[in-house]
Amino acid sequence: MPKYFFNLVDGRTSLDREGSQIESLEQARLEAVVYAASMLRDRPEEVWAGGNWRVEVSDHHKRLLFTIVVMALEAIRTED
């Protein structure tokens, strides 16, 4: 079973040094969404801390496979 690594980048990089055995790339994509959602649930203020916030998923060779990017944008406000 392939091993995937889920690294969090939010102004600093938190490397997944252990990785997870996951059946397929499709399943790893779903797991990445679940991981991103759990991080957003536990630390919602990070979205507004500036910069972009992302989960980078790599394979056992440390090759980047895909990235989930989360960002919040303020609307430009005009005087009423």
C-alpha positions as CSV (number, residue, x, y, z in Angstrom):
1,M,0.0,0.0,0.0
2,P,1.4,3.4,-1.0
3,K,2.5,5.9,1.7
4,Y,1.5,9.6,1.5
5,F,2.7,12.6,3.4
6,F,0.4,15.5,4.4
7,N,2.4,18.6,5.0
8,L,0.8,21.8,6.4
9,V,2.1,25.1,5.2
10,D,0.6,28.2,7.0
11,G,3.5,30.7,7.2
12,R,5.6,27.9,8.5
13,T,5.9,24.3,7.3
14,S,4.8,21.4,9.5
15,L,6.2,18.2,7.9
16,D,4.4,14.9,8.2
17,R,7.5,12.7,9.0
18,E,5.6,9.5,9.4
19,G,3.2,9.4,6.5
20,S,0.1,7.3,6.1
21,Q,-0.5,4.1,4.3
22,I,-3.5,4.8,2.0
23,E,-4.9,2.5,-0.7
24,S,-5.0,4.9,-3.6
25,L,-4.3,8.4,-4.9
26,E,-8.1,9.0,-5.0
27,Q,-8.3,8.0,-1.3
28,A,-5.4,10.3,-0.4
29,R,-7.2,13.2,-2.1
30,L,-10.2,12.6,0.2
31,E,-8.0,12.2,3.2
32,A,-6.3,15.6,2.4
33,V,-9.7,17.3,2.4
34,V,-10.6,15.7,5.7
35,Y,-7.2,16.8,7.1
36,A,-7.6,20.4,5.8
37,A,-11.2,20.5,7.2
38,S,-10.0,19.4,10.7
39,M,-7.3,22.0,10.7
40,L,-9.8,24.7,9.8
41,R,-12.2,23.5,12.4
42,D,-9.5,23.5,15.1
43,R,-7.7,26.7,14.1
44,P,-10.1,28.9,12.1
45,E,-8.1,32.1,12.9
46,E,-5.3,30.8,10.7
47,V,-7.4,31.5,7.6
48,W,-7.3,35.3,8.4
49,A,-3.7,35.3,9.6
50,G,-2.5,36.3,6.1
51,G,-0.8,34.6,3.2
52,N,-2.0,31.4,1.9
53,W,-2.7,28.2,3.9
54,R,-2.2,24.8,2.2
55,V,-1.9,21.1,2.6
56,E,0.8,19.6,0.3
57,V,0.6,15.9,-0.3
58,S,3.7,14.0,-1.5
59,D,4.5,10.4,-2.2
60,H,7.1,8.2,-0.5
61,H,9.8,9.7,-2.9
62,K,8.8,13.1,-1.5
63,R,7.4,14.2,-4.9
64,L,4.6,16.7,-4.6
65,L,1.4,15.1,-5.9
66,F,-1.2,17.8,-5.2
67,T,-2.0,20.8,-3.0
68,I,-5.1,22.0,-1.3
69,V,-5.0,25.8,-1.0
70,V,-7.3,27.7,1.5
71,M,-7.5,31.5,1.4
72,A,-9.8,34.2,2.6
73,L,-10.2,37.4,0.7
74,E,-11.8,40.6,2.0
75,A,-14.1,42.4,-0.4
76,I,-13.1,45.9,-1.2
77,R,-15.4,48.2,0.7
78,T,-16.6,51.5,-0.6
79,E,-18.1,54.3,1.3
80,D,-21.9,54.3,1.3
